[in-house]
Amino acid sequence: MFNGNVSTFYFGADLDPDAFLQTVLENPQTYSGSPVQGTGVACPLNAFNATGAYLTDKIPGFQFNCTVMLAGGSDACPIDSFGHFK
């Protein structure tokens, strides 16, 4: 679930209603709005990108890096568009 996992560190607020991570990823048109402001989260992410950051941190040996993501580099995610590890 998004609330209590992604919301606490990566997004800074709970979704109402709570959503499965898969639901957030399958519906970018709904969850790619503006980041939550004023939540104290170091890297302002919308719910869709916050879910990606959370899942990236779950891959052994990888850690989400906001600076790399904001720079727009292709190395922001360890998985390419085909689902392969880089």
C-alpha positions as a Python dict, from the first residue, in 0.01 Angstrom:
ca = {
    (1, 'M'): (0, 0, 0),
    (2, 'F'): (110, 358, -68),
    (3, 'N'): (19, 500, 273),
    (4, 'G'): (271, 408, 540),
    (5, 'N'): (534, 304, 287),
    (6, 'V'): (583, 561, 13),
    (7, 'S'): (388, 839, 183),
    (8, 'T'): (600, 859, 496),
    (9, 'F'): (939, 937, 337),
    (10, 'Y'): (912, 980, -38),
    (11, 'F'): (585, 1170, -77),
    (12, 'G'): (517, 1327, 261),
    (13, 'A'): (140, 1275, 272),
    (14, 'D'): (-112, 994, 261),
    (15, 'L'): (-337, 938, -40),
    (16, 'D'): (-709, 952, 22),
    (17, 'P'): (-813, 684, -45),
    (18, 'D'): (-503, 470, 2),
    (19, 'A'): (-388, 287, -313),
    (20, 'F'): (-186, -21, -400),
    (21, 'L'): (158, 62, -542),
    (22, 'Q'): (59, -118, -862),
    (23, 'T'): (-247, 109, -893),
    (24, 'V'): (-28, 420, -867),
    (25, 'L'): (213, 288, -1132),
    (26, 'E'): (-64, 182, -1371),
    (27, 'N'): (-239, 521, -1352),
    (28, 'P'): (20, 793, -1412),
    (29, 'Q'): (-254, 1025, -1540),
    (30, 'T'): (-400, 1023, -1189),
    (31, 'Y'): (-84, 1014, -979),
    (32, 'S'): (159, 1236, -1174),
    (33, 'G'): (23, 1567, -1049),
    (34, 'S'): (220, 1828, -860),
    (35, 'P'): (435, 1717, -566),
    (36, 'V'): (303, 1775, -217),
    (37, 'Q'): (444, 2105, -92),
    (38, 'G'): (558, 2187, 260),
    (39, 'T'): (587, 1830, 382),
    (40, 'G'): (956, 1839, 467),
    (41, 'V'): (1041, 1576, 205),
    (42, 'A'): (1393, 1645, 77),
    (43, 'C'): (1307, 1574, -287),
    (44, 'P'): (964, 1693, -405),
    (45, 'L'): (811, 1400, -594),
    (46, 'N'): (459, 1339, -720),
    (47, 'A'): (295, 1012, -610),
    (48, 'F'): (396, 827, -928),
    (49, 'N'): (766, 923, -903),
    (50, 'A'): (768, 874, -525),
    (51, 'T'): (655, 515, -581),
    (52, 'G'): (943, 463, -826),
    (53, 'A'): (1190, 606, -575),
    (54, 'Y'): (1056, 377, -302),
    (55, 'L'): (1083, 70, -524),
    (56, 'T'): (1433, 168, -643),
    (57, 'D'): (1547, 170, -281),
    (58, 'K'): (1415, -185, -245),
    (59, 'I'): (1650, -320, -515),
    (60, 'P'): (1958, -466, -342),
    (61, 'G'): (2263, -255, -412),
    (62, 'F'): (2072, 49, -539),
    (63, 'Q'): (1959, 372, -371),
    (64, 'F'): (1736, 644, -513),
    (65, 'N'): (1926, 970, -567),
    (66, 'C'): (1720, 1286, -603),
    (67, 'T'): (2010, 1486, -750),
    (68, 'V'): (2058, 1233, -1030),
    (69, 'M'): (1683, 1227, -1101),
    (70, 'L'): (1658, 1607, -1113),
    (71, 'A'): (1957, 1620, -1350),
    (72, 'G'): (1759, 1404, -1592),
    (73, 'G'): (2028, 1142, -1634),
    (74, 'S'): (1940, 795, -1758),
    (75, 'D'): (2116, 648, -1455),
    (76, 'A'): (1840, 768, -1217),
    (77, 'C'): (1680, 425, -1238),
    (78, 'P'): (1875, 98, -1242),
    (79, 'I'): (1615, -62, -1474),
    (80, 'D'): (1583, 36, -1840),
    (81, 'S'): (1257, 78, -2031),
    (82, 'F'): (1267, -292, -2123),
    (83, 'G'): (1280, -406, -1760),
    (84, 'H'): (1649, -502, -1766),
    (85, 'F'): (1904, -406, -1503),
    (86, 'K'): (2157, -162, -1648),
}
